[in-house]
Amino acid sequence: MASEETQLLGPDAVVGLREITKETVREILKLKVAPSQESFVAPNAVSIAQAYFEDAAWFRAIYADETPIGFVMLYDDSAKPEYMLWRFMIDARFQRYGFGRTALELIIAHVKTRPDATALFTSCVPGDGSPCPFYEKIGFVDTGEVDDGEKVLRYDL
């Protein structure tokens, strides 16, 4: 059953990436994946804390219209250049409406603007409820590498 928030958004909701501010951070911290997905992505509070101590972190809130629905963080080191989808989450209430796909397309478009960007990497833990199939539907390909128990995927830009 759709939540009241998703019913208000509708299929034509405009998905966008926005900077997180002191006025919006609490809303972003409240976003959660389903309990069965918690082992696949860190809480947004952890991600935001890590971002403030990593110079290469680029992070944004994901919105549908004026409703915060998710969070993204990239490892963006243009000096190397290396681009890694470090964190990506859509709140459980807003999954399966196409918002995640649209947000990921926006992220890929952003990475394409970065210096010498040829690929976007991500990693995911295999298993029931893993986001690996979602990434593969978008066009990420398993590299055959494993990093700390996670499959490494590559999206050629």
RALIN-V398544 format. One record per run of one state. SS is the DSSP state (~ for helix, > for strand, _ for the rest). FROM is the first residue (numbers start at 1). TO is the last residue. Records with the same first field share a line. If there is no record, write none. Layout:
SS: FROM-TO, FROM-TO
This chain:
_: 1-3, 10-14, 19-24, 31-34, 38-43, 52-56, 65-66, 78-81, 91-91, 95-98, 113-118, 125-131, 139-140, 148-149, 157-157
~: 4-9, 25-30, 35-37, 44-51, 92-94, 99-112, 132-138
>: 15-18, 57-64, 67-77, 82-90, 119-124, 141-147, 150-156
